[in-house]
Amino acid sequence: MLCFSDTKNQCLKFTDLSLKEAFMDIFRPRIEIKLMLYTRESITCARPLFKRNFILNDKFNPTKKTVWIVHGFRPLGTNPIWLEKLIKLLLSSEDVNIIVVDWNRGATTLIYQRAIKRTWKVAQMLKEYIKRMVKYGISLESFHFIGVSLGAHIAGYVGSTFNGLVGRITGIDPAGPGFNNQPSNLRLDHKDAKFVDVIHSDSNGLGITHSVGHIDFYPNGGKTQPGCPKSIFSGLSYIKCEHQRAIFLFLSSLSAKCNLIAYPCNSYEDYRNGRCFNCEDFGLRFCPTTGYYADPWKNYVIKRNSPGLNAYFDTSPKEPFCLYHYVLDIRIVEEIRKKAHIEIKLTDKDGVVEKSKIKK
């Protein structure tokens, strides 16, 4: 079911549900999507993408790039806390059409497996609407899908149904449970778009365990994120903090406060040991940037013989999450005959000290 509106000045609102609706979904399952259009002329007021009889809204500019935002599992039914900020940052960075795929009535359920099954249904619904857009002369290559968690796999399904002709898919910590080690047609894959970039922040928890894109970014190794609670007594934050970190890193990439530079490497351990700071060794002219501005590297990574490239970087615990990377090369001119270590301390302008030891 698609939501329409003919009222000229009516703004669409994201479907705000609650735990009660999640519980009721057990007995009365239901799925509905809204396609909410945002532009620079209507940053705070979403319009329906289609009017009655599937007439494309005249606010949509077919000559501009279109960014699709697809959220994931919403067991509590609430509005994603990152959504409003993402819309504003995208429109301040680039003059684009933004379509928010609101499938909250479907994502709000206590049965995760039911939400997984609905991802394919949502993708099939989107396929039909996109086919109508193509009839208006809109190019699939102008589409950039940003899929969060389950939304990443929805984006992958959509791209797959159009034989990978979609311009770009960005997977924000694609959901892992139900998708780990599944065949490529049952999850997001690098063949689903002309360029697929992925940020992994909880690959040993709620995120997918393996690489799935043309380039996969692994902040802090992709598993444990600094600043996230370490105790289960922290409540929901303990469960979702590391999974959500990927979207906040993506937001940081749009804020232009700093660049989140990543380094291609065979493993996080090799990266931490300083073996991968020469990006030319991996066929890249420059080291790639994580997030929205990763696309300048697509022509390098898609031409590689291997299907994917993993890139690593470290972050600070708080926004904007930036860290500066240093390589220290120490050469010993004489043989060391006793056991020893060298300790290095770096102090930033706020007095925060980072220590590192080099052992013989």
ABEGO torsion letter per residue (X at the ends): XBBBBABAABBBBBBBBBAAAAAAAAABBBBBBBBBBBBAABAABBBBABBBGGBBBAABBAABBBBBBBBBBBAAGBBBAAAAAAAAAAAAABBBBBBBBBAABGABBABAAAAAAAAAAAAAAAAAAAAAAAAAGBBAAABBBBBBEAAAAAAAAAAAAAGGABABBBBBGBBABGABGBBAAABBBAAABABBBBBBABAABABBABBABABBBBBGGGABBBGBBABAAAEAAAAAAAAAAAAAAAAAAAAGABBBBBBBBABAAAAAAGAAABAAAAGBABBBBBEAAAAAAAAAAAABABABBBBBBBBBABOAGBBBBBBBBBBBABBBABBBBBBBBBBBAAGBBBBBBBBX
